[in-house]
Amino acid sequence: MKNKEIYWKDVVKILKEGGDSKNFDINFNNEKVEFKDVALLNKNGIRVPEELIFYDDDNIDYSDDPDITDEDLKTGKISWNVAASLPLDAEIKEWIKKEKIDVDKLLTQLMKNFYETVKNVQKNAAL
């Protein structure tokens, strides 16, 4: 059985009224879709092509987003993640693969150790 094709704005209306989007093929007509509608569609398993997503930062309501506090970071409720590119030669890549090293965990621990070492050196150098 072929799914019924439906216009994306009609799907948004159906979802806002509590309906479901199963058994539909969504037609976006190459129209831009506002982020708030993209979020609703994504929440219901409908992926909007990236090139059709429209962000209007000036009109997004962030009022219900809680402020991040130092306590959130201390307790681990929220953590900062940094993405980095790490060029490695083939021998090191092979070693990492062979030893099944979790590079994210390794780099996190190395950064912590480096940070603590720098703090200790600065503290001891000031004495």
N, C-alpha and C positions, 0 to 999 in steps of 0.2 A: 504494500500500500504506500503510495506516494504522499508525503507530507504536504499540507496546504501551505501555499506561500502567503505571507502576511507582511504588511508594511511595518517597519520598526516602531513607528509612533503608536500604532495600534497595539503592539505587544507591550509597550511601556504602559499604556492605559489599562490593558488587561491585568498586568502585574500589580499596578497601583490599586486596582480594585480587588486584589486577592486571588485572581485567577492564576492559571499556570500556562507555561509557554511550550509544553510538550506537543509534539506532533506538528510543529510549524517550521517552515523554512523562512528565515527572516530576510526581507528585501530592504537593503539600506539605501537603494537608489543613488549611491555615491554621495549621500548627504552627510554633512558634519553632524556629529552627535555630541551633545553637551555631556560633560563629565558626570554630572549627577545621574543622567540617564544611563550612561555607560556603566556606572557603579551598580545600578539596579539590574541591568541586563546581565552583567558579570555574576552578580549574586545568584542569579537564576540559571547560570550555566550557558549564557549566550555571550560569545566573544565578538566584540566589535573590532573590525580591522583597524589597526593602529593609525593608519593615514586618515581615518574618518573621525578620530576622537578630537573634540574641540575643548580646549581649556580656556576659561575666562577667569583668571585668578582674581580679578577685581570684583567679580560677582559671586565668588564661592564663599559661603557662610562657614567660617571656622569657629563660631562662637561655642559650639559644643565640644570642641577639642580641648581637653584639659592641658594646662601648662605642665611642662616637664620640670620636675624638681630635682635637686641634688639627691634627695632621698630615693627617688626612682632609680637613679644611677647606682647608688650605694647598695640598694637591696637587689639589684639585678632585674628589677621589673622592666627596665628599659636599658638597652646597651647600645653603645656606639659601634658601628661596623664600618670599617674602612676597606674599600676595594683597591687593590694594587696589582700592578703588572710586575711579575718577577721573572725576568729572562734567565733561563737556566740552560746550561749546556747539556748535551745528550747523556753524558756519563752521570751527572747528578740526577737527571730525570729518571734514568734507569734505576739508580740507587733508591730513590724515593719510592718508586713503584715496587721494587723487589722487597724493600723493608716495610711496605704498607704504611708509610708515614702519613699522618694526617697533617698536611702542610698548614692548614688554618690553626690547628691547636699548637703546632710547633712554633709558628710565627707569633701567636698570641703570647706564649710563654717566654719566648725570646725577648719580645718587646717589654713585658713586665720585668724580666730580669735586668734588661738594659736600663730601664727607667729607675729601678731601685738602686742599681749600681751608680748611676749618675747622681742620684739624690745623696747617696752615702759619700761619694767623693766630694761633692760640694759641701756637705755638712762637715766632713773631716778636714777639708782644706781650709775652712774658715776658722778652725781652732788654733 
